[in-house]
């Protein structure tokens, strides 16, 4: 009985160590994805501002004043 309890305890400890390792690995992946997501958000914001600027320039270039306003 004591041997079986010891064996079960050893198995539980091994499983716990394995799960702790998996949690650490998953945490590292989540942190990496969070950093990537933040970088991608900044890139999208920068590209959005650039596209808005280009669109404004295009509109202004195509929006000429009538001759009597010049």
Helices and strands as residue ranges (DSSP letters): H 2-62, G 67-69
